[in-house]
């Protein structure tokens, strides 16, 4: 199984740049932060790392539903979105 990274935010901005920089062995997807926790957790069930875009809030309830999650990275300073 290849590592799965999710960019979590309201838009797909910079997704292609991230895909170009990681190579073919890493699966990278975008998940809309406007989805419900149930919909988002279904899309992220195999995710190992999440990149939070902008001011997207990431609920601990959602993290708990991602059993393979090992890293949450923000693209902004601070942790107030976690």
Secondary structure, DSSP 8 states (H G I E B T S, - for coil): ---EEEEEESS-TTHHHHHHHH-TTSEEEEEETTS-HHHHHHHTTT-SEEEE-TT----HHHHHT-TT--EEEESSSSSTT-
